Amino acid sequence: MANPVIEQYTTGKPIVDGTFGHLTGEQTAKLQQLWRKLFETFHKPASDLSSAPLPAEATEAPKKEASRSSSVPASGRSSRILKRHTGAKDSPSASPSPASSGWFGWATSSAKAEAPEYRQLVGDEASEASLPPPFVPGQGATTVGEAFWEAALYDHPDVLLLRFLRARKWQVDDALAMFLSCLKWRIDEQVSWLVWRGEAELNLALMRRGMGVVHKTDRLGQPVLHIPVRLNIPSAQPGEQMIEYTLYLMEVARIVLHPPAEKVCLLFDTTDMSLANMDWTFFRTFLHYLEHYYPECLGLVLIYNASWVFNGLWKLIRPLLDPVVASKVHFAASAKDLQHFIAPESLPKEFGGADAFKYTYPMPVDGENKAMFDSAGREKAVLDRRAKCEQFEAATRRWAGVDSASDLSKDALGDERKAAADEFVAASKALDKYVRARTLYHRNGVIGEDLRADWNKV
């Protein structure tokens, strides 16, 4: 039986059923129903939300890691933020060991030496008190509605909700519960803070190592995330650092995941990998995040040059995968196999392609985040986006049948809502430079000022 995921690359026709702009009448009705139910929650306290639990291994590992190094407490990012901005110090009995001290202390000595300059360039002096709500890094939204608009970024809001509807096979109540759980998780993880802090929040050695690099696209136009497994060294940093790095990559990928390319292609290069490169806890947590918090973002998983080590691990991994995810995994034994999915000009030479790309990490540039400290400009952008949120919400309430639409026809309601969505996206993009630290993809020219991605830049 043909695998429809793989078949897309043979026909050149991506699966678009149920995606934005490709809805049946029944699917549109489901989307409207989800909007109606979501609006009922908008004024409820965000603190009432509950999130999906993590796998047992994923919750136990950080506790064990914390017991070895109190510089990374089990309570996660929030306690670290509190320390930084209240001036709290570790107690003498809890001082970190030399191997784990400093912001980049899990990396090399050269990374430690560069940390102060690195933090200053990215914007370590930023005060969360300087930002107007709801964009206060680390504070989180106070209502479900605020949490929704914070999570929407500059996606068309329908694109965001349709991911959860497809993930729950168009069962509206299930999709709503899943989505609300995701909002709660984003608040608890303080994702807005990670976006604000950017690369200054990460392990510099991981950035330099290139453990996960988005480069070019596959034949369906999906960004390709290159993951050289041999470069994964679990003992080089706490598991929490790897999770934060992965969350950061997911949030950066969201910048460029818009219709018609709503998913990414993962290219796992298992060349020269050993058992020492396998981080089981991270893998379980990564799968959990993909399934619960970034649904319908995975287009294809390519396993390149699978060794006997990986083949043995695959027997353990496969039973853990959702059948839908498993259907997206394909083993590519050669460069020819890879080129069925990725054109030669988009494949680096190490994979048998024609692209001379070699990853290097460009350090932050002085002044690249100056807009983040422009209080007047930021306040204007925040207020403008908030107005566009309200405008889109009003149009959607009429379109979904929550509020009276007066004498507007169905087509007129759709046109009104489309115009409101376009203005919301434009206002959201205008706000981005005030609330997001620039990334390596901004510095190397892949992501432009208009937040469009040009994968031929590199």
ZAMARGU-4260 file (C-alpha; in steps of 0.2 Angstrom, whole numbers, plus 5000, padded with zeros to 4 digits):
<rodrens>
0) 5000/5000/5000 | 5007/5017/4995 | 5012/5029/5008 | 5004/5046/5005 | 5017/5055/5014
5) 5031/5048/5002 | 5019/5048/4987 | 5019/5068/4988 | 5037/5068/4982 | 5033/5057/4967
10) 5018/5067/4961 | 5025/5084/4967 | 5007/5087/4974 | 5008/5090/4993 | 4994/5085/5004
15) 4983/5100/5007 | 4967/5093/5013 | 4961/5102/5029 | 4974/5115/5028 | 4971/5134/5027
20) 4963/5138/5010 | 4958/5120/5007 | 4943/5117/5018 | 4927/5108/5014 | 4911/5115/5020
25) 4911/5102/5034 | 4928/5107/5039 | 4924/5125/5039 | 4909/5122/5050 | 4921/5113/5062
30) 4933/5128/5062 | 4918/5139/5066 | 4913/5128/5080 | 4930/5128/5088 | 4931/5147/5087
35) 4914/5148/5096 | 4920/5137/5110 | 4937/5146/5111 | 4928/5163/5113 | 4919/5156/5128
40) 4936/5154/5137 | 4943/5170/5132 | 4940/5180/5148 | 4944/5165/5159 | 4960/5167/5170
45) 4975/5159/5161 | 4979/5151/5178 | 4964/5139/5176 | 4972/5131/5161 | 4980/5114/5163
50) 4993/5106/5152 | 4997/5088/5146 | 5009/5079/5158 | 5026/5075/5152 | 5032/5057/5150
55) 5040/5050/5167 | 5058/5050/5160 | 5056/5068/5154 | 5051/5074/5172 | 5063/5064/5182
60) 5079/5068/5172 | 5079/5087/5175 | 5077/5083/5194 | 5092/5072/5193 | 5102/5085/5184
65) 5097/5098/5196 | 5103/5087/5210 | 5120/5087/5202 | 5121/5106/5198 | 5110/5118/5208
70) 5114/5131/5194 | 5100/5123/5184 | 5085/5121/5197 | 5072/5108/5194 | 5059/5122/5193
75) 5065/5128/5176 | 5067/5144/5167 | 5056/5154/5179 | 5067/5153/5194 | 5083/5157/5184
80) 5074/5173/5177 | 5069/5177/5195 | 5087/5176/5201 | 5094/5187/5186 | 5082/5201/5189
85) 5081/5201/5208 | 5100/5200/5211 | 5097/5184/5221 | 5113/5173/5224 | 5116/5155/5226
90) 5119/5150/5244 | 5137/5144/5248 | 5130/5127/5250 | 5123/5127/5233 | 5137/5135/5223
95) 5140/5126/5206 | 5154/5116/5202 | 5168/5122/5190 | 5161/5111/5176 | 5144/5118/5177
100) 5146/5136/5182 | 5142/5152/5172 | 5128/5155/5159 | 5138/5145/5146 | 5147/5135/5159
105) 5142/5118/5151 | 5152/5122/5136 | 5171/5125/5133 | 5182/5137/5141 | 5182/5149/5126
110) 5163/5149/5127 | 5164/5155/5145 | 5176/5169/5141 | 5165/5176/5127 | 5149/5175/5137
115) 5149/5192/5145 | 5151/5200/5127 | 5139/5189/5120 | 5125/5193/5132 | 5128/5211/5131
120) 5126/5211/5112 | 5110/5201/5113 | 5103/5212/5126 | 5106/5205/5143 | 5103/5223/5151
125) 5084/5222/5146 | 5072/5224/5160 | 5056/5215/5159 | 5048/5230/5168 | 5051/5240/5152
130) 5039/5231/5141 | 5020/5234/5141 | 5008/5219/5144 | 5005/5206/5137 | 5022/5206/5130
135) 5031/5206/5147 | 5045/5192/5145 | 5043/5179/5159 | 5026/5186/5165 | 5014/5177/5154
140) 4996/5181/5149 | 4983/5183/5163 | 4968/5178/5152 | 4965/5164/5140 | 4962/5177/5126
145) 4979/5186/5130 | 4988/5169/5129 | 4980/5165/5113 | 4986/5181/5105 | 5003/5179/5112
150) 5004/5161/5105 | 4997/5167/5088 | 5013/5177/5084 | 5010/5182/5066 | 5001/5166/5060
155) 4984/5168/5052 | 4975/5162/5068 | 4965/5149/5058 | 4982/5141/5053 | 4986/5139/5071
160) 4969/5131/5076 | 4968/5120/5061 | 4984/5111/5066 | 4975/5106/5082 | 4959/5101/5073
165) 4969/5090/5061 | 4979/5082/5075 | 4963/5077/5084 | 4954/5071/5068 | 4942/5086/5068
170) 4934/5082/5085 | 4931/5100/5091 | 4931/5097/5110 | 4947/5086/5109 | 4955/5100/5098
175) 4950/5113/5111 | 4957/5104/5126 | 4973/5101/5117 | 4975/5119/5112 | 4971/5125/5129
180) 4984/5113/5136 | 4997/5120/5124 | 4993/5138/5129 | 4996/5133/5148 | 5012/5125/5143
185) 5018/5140/5134 | 5015/5151/5149 | 5023/5138/5161 | 5038/5137/5149 | 5038/5156/5147
190) 5041/5154/5128 | 5039/5173/5126 | 5054/5175/5137 | 5064/5163/5127 | 5059/5173/5111
195) 5064/5189/5119 | 5081/5183/5126 | 5085/5173/5110 | 5102/5165/5108 | 5108/5173/5125
200) 5097/5161/5134 | 5106/5146/5125 | 5122/5136/5127 | 5135/5144/5115 | 5143/5128/5112
205) 5127/5120/5105 | 5125/5135/5094 | 5143/5133/5087 | 5141/5115/5085 | 5127/5116/5073
210) 5116/5102/5081 | 5101/5108/5072 | 5102/5120/5057 | 5088/5125/5046 | 5095/5125/5028
215) 5086/5126/5011 | 5070/5117/5007 | 5064/5100/5001 | 5055/5097/4985 | 5039/5102/4993
220) 5045/5119/4999 | 5047/5113/5017 | 5062/5120/5027 | 5075/5106/5030 | 5081/5105/5048
225) 5098/5096/5048 | 5103/5086/5063 | 5120/5078/5063 | 5117/5065/5077 | 5136/5062/5079
230) 5137/5080/5086 | 5125/5077/5100 | 5135/5075/5116 | 5123/5072/5130 | 5136/5073/5143
235) 5142/5091/5137 | 5127/5100/5144 | 5112/5097/5155 | 5096/5090/5147 | 5087/5106/5150
240) 5099/5115/5139 | 5096/5104/5125 | 5077/5106/5127 | 5078/5125/5128 | 5089/5124/5112
245) 5076/5113/5103 | 5061/5125/5109 | 5071/5140/5102 | 5073/5131/5085 | 5054/5127/5085
250) 5050/5145/5088 | 5062/5151/5075 | 5055/5139/5062 | 5038/5146/5066 | 5044/5162/5058
255) 5044/5154/5041 | 5031/5141/5043 | 5016/5148/5033 | 5005/5142/5020 | 5008/5133/5008
260) 5024/5127/5018 | 5017/5123/5035 | 5029/5109/5040 | 5047/5105/5041 | 5058/5091/5035
265) 5070/5083/5048 | 5086/5076/5040 | 5094/5065/5053 | 5112/5061/5048 | 5117/5046/5057
270) 5134/5044/5049 | 5147/5040/5062 | 5135/5040/5077 | 5138/5029/5092 | 5127/5024/5107
275) 5135/5039/5116 | 5126/5051/5105 | 5109/5044/5109 | 5099/5054/5122 | 5084/5044/5126
280) 5076/5056/5138 | 5078/5071/5126 | 5071/5060/5112 | 5055/5056/5122 | 5053/5074/5127
285) 5055/5080/5109 | 5042/5068/5103 | 5030/5074/5117 | 5032/5092/5112 | 5030/5089/5094
290) 5014/5079/5097 | 5006/5090/5110 | 5012/5108/5107 | 5018/5109/5089 | 5006/5097/5081
295) 5005/5096/5062 | 5022/5104/5060 | 5032/5089/5055 | 5031/5085/5036 | 5045/5071/5034
300) 5059/5063/5044 | 5073/5057/5033 | 5086/5045/5042 | 5102/5046/5031 | 5115/5033/5031
305) 5108/5023/5045 | 5121/5013/5055 | 5119/4996/5064 | 5119/5007/5080 | 5103/5017/5074
310) 5095/5001/5066 | 5096/4993/5083 | 5089/5009/5092 | 5075/5010/5079 | 5068/4994/5085
315) 5066/5002/5102 | 5060/5019/5095 | 5047/5014/5083 | 5034/5007/5096 | 5034/5024/5104
320) 5029/5034/5089 | 5012/5038/5084 | 5007/5029/5068 | 5005/5046/5059 | 5022/5051/5064
325) 5029/5034/5060 | 5022/5035/5042 | 5033/5051/5040 | 5049/5042/5043 | 5059/5036/5028
330) 5077/5028/5028 | 5088/5035/5014 | 5103/5024/5012 | 5112/5035/4998 | 5113/5052/4991
335) 5101/5046/4977 | 5088/5042/4989 | 5090/5059/4997 | 5088/5068/4981 | 5071/5060/4978
340) 5066/5072/4992 | 5078/5086/4991 | 5085/5093/4975 | 5104/5092/4972 | 5106/5111/4973
345) 5098/5111/4990 | 5109/5097/4997 | 5126/5100/5004 | 5140/5091/4996 | 5143/5080/5011
350) 5126/5072/5006 | 5131/5070/4988 | 5123/5087/4983 | 5129/5102/4974 | 5128/5115/4988
355) 5144/5120/4996 | 5136/5125/5012 | 5147/5123/5028 | 5139/5129/5044 | 5147/5142/5055
360) 5139/5152/5069 | 5139/5171/5066 | 5140/5180/5083 | 5128/5193/5087 | 5132/5211/5080
365) 5132/5226/5091 | 5116/5236/5090 | 5106/5222/5081 | 5093/5222/5095 | 5092/5241/5098
370) 5074/5241/5093 | 5070/5231/5108 | 5075/5246/5119 | 5065/5258/5109 | 5051/5260/5122
375) 5040/5273/5112 | 5041/5262/5096 | 5037/5246/5105 | 5022/5254/5114 | 5015/5260/5097
380) 5018/5243/5089 | 5010/5234/5104 | 4995/5245/5104 | 4993/5244/5085 | 4993/5225/5086
385) 4981/5224/5100 | 4969/5234/5090 | 4971/5222/5075 | 4968/5208/5087 | 4951/5215/5093
390) 4947/5219/5075 | 4950/5201/5069 | 4941/5195/5084 | 4925/5205/5081 | 4925/5200/5062
395) 4927/5181/5068 | 4913/5182/5080 | 4902/5188/5066 | 4908/5175/5054 | 4907/5161/5067
400) 4889/5166/5072 | 4893/5172/5089 | 4888/5190/5086 | 4875/5196/5074 | 4881/5199/5057
405) 4867/5212/5052 | 4864/5210/5034 | 4881/5205/5028 | 4881/5190/5016 | 4892/5175/5019
410) 4905/5181/5006 | 4905/5199/5014 | 4909/5191/5031 | 4923/5181/5023 | 4930/5197/5014
415) 4929/5207/5030 | 4938/5193/5040 | 4951/5191/5027 | 4955/5210/5027 | 4956/5210/5046
420) 4968/5194/5046 | 4979/5203/5034 | 4980/5218/5045 | 4983/5207/5060 | 4998/5198/5052
425) 5005/5215/5046 | 5004/5222/5063 | 5012/5207/5071 | 5026/5207/5059 | 5029/5225/5063
430) 5030/5221/5082 | 5042/5207/5080 | 5058/5217/5080 | 5053/5225/5097 | 5050/5208/5106
435) 5062/5195/5098 | 5081/5195/5098 | 5088/5193/5081 | 5094/5176/5076 | 5108/5169/5066
440) 5095/5167/5052 | 5093/5186/5053 | 5112/5189/5053 | 5115/5178/5038 | 5102/5185/5028
445) 5090/5171/5027 | 5076/5180/5036 | 5073/5197/5030 | 5066/5213/5038 | 5049/5208/5031
450) 5051/5191/5040 | 5051/5181/5023 | 5064/5168/5021 | 5075/5167/5006 | 5084/5150/5007
455) 5095/5154/4992 | 5104/5167/5003 | 5116/5155/5010
</rodrens>
